[in-house]
Amino acid sequence: MKFLAITLIVHRPDPVTGVRKSTHDRFREVLDNAVLAEELGFDGFGVGERHERPFISSSPTVVLSHIAALTRRIRLFTAVTTLSLLDPVRAYEDYATLDHLADGRLDLIIGKGNGAAQRELFHVTPEDQWDRNAESYEVFRQLWRQDKVTADTRFRPPLKDAEAWPRPYQRPVRVWHGSATSKESVDLAARYGDPLFSANVTHPIEPYAELIRHYRERWEFHGHDPADIAVGAGSAGLLVTRTSQEALDVYRPLFEANLAFFRTAGLPVVFETLEDFVERSSALIGSPQQIIDKVQRYHEQFGHTVLHVQADASGLTDAQHRDSLELFQSEVAPELRRTIPDPPFAWGPVHAEEPAHA
């Protein structure tokens, strides 16, 4: 099993202290967390893309380029690239450039994105967002694979023998499809034989397991080998401590503050108590053995071989956050790596181009 640390770069007050870091300090925190993730042995680091409050992750290519310069081994993920909002030509140019700067350490997770504010900002409607996502991906996919592209597009000017530069380092880049609750992303992933990444953060396990079963069915419908399926899954929170009681005591103020925030903001509350949240959500809160047991239970339903955890402290102190990540890597990850297989492909650059010779 492979492990990612992921941030959406949420920029709101600390749920416990009420203090909000400056924008500059929040970005520095993301860079520090990426370096820490590589130091601790995580396999990937992901940066989200959102174009609305309270997120400041509107430019993941810039953030990931900086992280690429600070790291050497860890793979870099987008989480997710909101192709429904983007011109696929411009998205290709940005990510092909990043691919070179990262020496082929780039993986993409794409999706339509969500949120009314960012749809309005980019003049995307609920009715056309899925068609935009599919069209953008089809054009993006062609640009990455072909030197010249012709496409009769609906949502941007048509392309006729179009060239986009630079040509990429990876041939091609690996693209995962992020899926929350809708079948459209699942269907798109299965059609192209691409891996799936389940959000798995808001609800109990059932709706996510249903979508993953649908993905496997559509994968076989399109004639792909079931042995080639790769599924990733998210988690709703992380706190690993020596005992389960310690984890509950430390996490309770965070949970109660977040619960109050959800109610004040008029957002739906799925888990009313911390105990229910720990039991029925995908949050990984407890002793190392509790975390191992929960991930294995989810694996029985999902068959996933990649797991993401929160890269941010999200209300923990810096010391609590680092201790939790260290305990995860020293006592949780080794057992999960032993008992759950890796994805069915090499964890490295995809068919990297040969370097030029003088």
N, C-alpha and C positions, 0 to 999 in steps of 0.2 A: 504494500500500500504506500502511496505517496501522500505528502502533506503540504498544504499551502497555508500561508498566513495572508489574510486579505483585509483591506481597508476600503471603505467607501468615502473616507475623509469627511466624516460627519463633523460639523463645526457648530456645536452648541455647548451651553454650559455643562460642566462636569455634573453628572446626576446627583452626586453626594455633596460636593462643596459649593456648587452653584457658580464656580469661577469658570469663565470662558477664556481660553488662551487666545492670543492674537493670531491673526491669519498666518503671519510669518512663523510664529512658534509652532503652529499646528502642522505646517508643511515640514518644518525641521523634525518634528516628532515622527512623521511618516518615514522620512529618510532614515532616522535612527532605528525605527522598528524594522525596516527592511534589512539594514546591516545586521541587526540582532538576529533576525530570522535566518540569515545565511550563517552567522556565527554558531547558532544553536543546531543547525543541521536540517532546517526545513528544505523541502524540495522546490518550492515555488513561493513567489510573493505577488499578490494581485492588487491592482488599483482599480476602483470602480470608475464609472462615468455617470455623473448626474448633472443636470443643468437647472437646479432649483434648490431653494433653501430647505434644510440646513446643510447642504453638501457644498464642498469647494473642490470637487473632483471633476470639474468641467474639461480639464485638459490632461487626460491620463498619459498621452504620449510624451508630454514634457516631463511629467513626474517620473515616468518609467525610464526616460532617457537619463535623468540624473541618477536614478537608482542603478542603472546599467553601468554608469561610470564609477559607482562606489562599491560594486560587487563583482565577483568573478565567476561564481559557480551557479548560483540560484537561478531557476527559470523565472521569467517575468510574464505575468498574466494580466489581461484586462478583465474586469469583473463588474459589469459587462460593457463592451463597446456597443453603444446604442445606434445601430445601423439604421433604424427607422427614422432617425433624426438627421443623418449625415449624408452628404454627397459621397457616394462610394469611390469616386475618383480621388477626391481629396483625402478620404480615409485611407485609401491604398497608399498614396504618396507618403502620408505621415507614418504609417506602420511599416512600410518597406524601408524607410529611412531608419526607424527605430530598430528594425530587424538587423541591419548592418551594424549599428552602434552597439547593439547587445551581443554581437557575434553569434547570432542565431539562437539566442536564449528566449525568444518570444513565442508565447502561445496566446491565441485570442479566445475569449469567451464572448460571443455576440448575443444580442437580444434586442427586442424592440424598445426596452426601457419602459418606464411608467411614470405617472405623475402628470396632472393636468397643466401645471405651470410650465414644464419644459415642452409639452406638446404645443401649447399656445406660443411659446417663444419661437418655435421652429415651424409654426403653421401646419402642424400635423394633427389629424383628427382621429378619434377613436375608430371611425369607420375605415380609414385608409392605412392605419399604422402597421397592420400585419402585411398588407400588400407592399408597403414601402420597405419593410424589413426584408421580405423575400426578394424583391427586385434589387435592393442595394447589395444583398449578399451575393446574388447571382452575378452582378456586374463586378463586385469586389473579387469574387472567386476567379472570374475570367481574367481580370487584370493581373492577378498574381501568377496565372499560369500561361498567359499568351502575350506575345510581344505586341500584337495589334488586336484590338477588340472592336467589334461592331455589335451594337445593341440598340434595339428599338424600345427605348425606355419611356415610361409614363411620367415619372416624378422628377426627372432632370432631362436636359436636352439629349436627344439621341446621340449615339457614338457611331462614327464611321471610320474604320481603320485607325482608331485612336491609340496613341502610345502614351504610357505613363512611366515616369522615371522617379527614382532609380529602379532598375530591375532588382528583384529581391535577393536576399542572401539565402534564405531557405526556399526549397523548391518541392512542395509549397509549404507555407506556414500551416501549423495545425490549428484548426478552428473548432472550438467547442460551442455548443448551442445552449445558452442559459435558459432554463425553463422554471417558471413558478407554478402557475395553475392552468395555463392554457395549452391546448394540444398543437397549436400552430407551430411553435418552436420545435416541439418534439417531432412533428411530421417533417419539417424542413431538415432536421438533423438526420432522420432515418432515410429520407430520400437520397441525400448526398453521401451517406455512409460516414457521417461525422460523429464524434463523441458528444455525449450529453452531460450537462452539469445542472443538477437539480438544486434550486434555491434552498429548499428544505429549512427555512428559518422561521416561518410565521405560524404554521399549523402543526397539529400532530402528524404522525407518519402517513396516514392513510391516503390523502390526496396525492402526495408525492409518489408513493409506491404505485398508485394506479397509473400515473403518467409514465413512470418508468416501464411498467408492464406494457403500456400502449406503445412506447418507443421500441421495445423488443419485438412486438408483433409487427409493427410497420417496417422495422429493419429487415425482418425475414421476408415480408411482402415484397420489398424492393430487391430481393435476391442477394443480400449481403450475408456473409458467413457469420453466424452467431458468435464464433470464437473471437471475432474482431471487435466486438462491442466493448466500449469503455464508458463508464458512468462515474461522474463525480457528484459529491453532495456537500452541501453547506452544513453549518451548525449555528445555533442561535446564541451561543455564548460559551465562554471558556473560563473555568477556574478549577485548577487541579491543586488539591491540598493533601496533606497526609491522611486526614480523616474526613469522613462525610460530614460530621458535625461542624468541624472547622469551616468547611466549604459553605455550609448553610449560614453560619454566623457571619462570615465575611461578605457573602453575596446578598444577604437580605436587604441591607440599605440600598444597594444598587437596584434590586428588583422593585422595591417599594417606590423609589424615586422615579423609575421608568414607568411604573404603573400609574403614578400620579400624572406624569407627563402625558401619557396616552389618553387618560380621561380628560384632562384639561384641553388637549388638542382635538377632542372628539373622535379619536381613533378607536377602532374596535379592539376590545380586550379579549384575548383568547384564553389566557391562563390567569385566573384570579388570585392564585396563591403561589408562593415560591415553591412549595412542595409539589404542586401540580405541574409547575413549569419544569422542575427538575425531573419529574417522572415522565411526563408525556410530550415535552418538547424535545427538539434536537440539541438543546443546550448540554454541554459537557461540564457538569458541575459536580464535584465529589472527589473521592479518593482515586488513585490510579486504577485500581481494580474496577471501581464503578464505571469509570470512563471506558475502559477496555470492554466491559460487558455491554455497555450501551452501544458503542460503535459496532460491535459484533452483531447485536440484535438488529440494528439498522441494515447491516450488510446482508443479513438473511433475507430482508425484504427488497433491498435495492440491488445487491450484487455490485456495489460501487467499489472502485479501487483507488479513488482519490478522495481526500477529505479536506475541506477548508475550515480553518478556525479563525477567530478574530485576531487581527494583528494589533489592535488598539487596546489600551488599558480599560477604556470605557467605564471609568469610575473607580477602578482599582488604583491603588498607589503604584508608582513605578516599581517599587520593590516587590509588591504582591504580583504584579503583572509578570515581571521577569521570573520570579520564583515559580509561577504557574507554568510558564512556557518551558522553563528548564526541567521541571518535573514531568511535563508532558513528553519532552524529547528523551529524557533518561529512563522513564519507567512505563510510559504508555506506548509511544511510537514503536519501540523495539518489538513488543509483543504483537502489535497489530501488523507490523511488517512481516513478522514470522508466520502469522496465521491467515492473512489476507493477501492475495496476489497483487502484483503490480499491474498497471494497464498493459494491454497486449501490443505495446510498441516501445521503442527505445526512448528513454527520457533525455533527449538531446536534440541538436539541430536536425531538421528534416532535409535530407538530401542536400546538404550545403553545397553551394557552388564551389568549384575548384578555384583556388587563388590564381591570379594572373602571374605569369612568369615572364621575366625579361627576355 
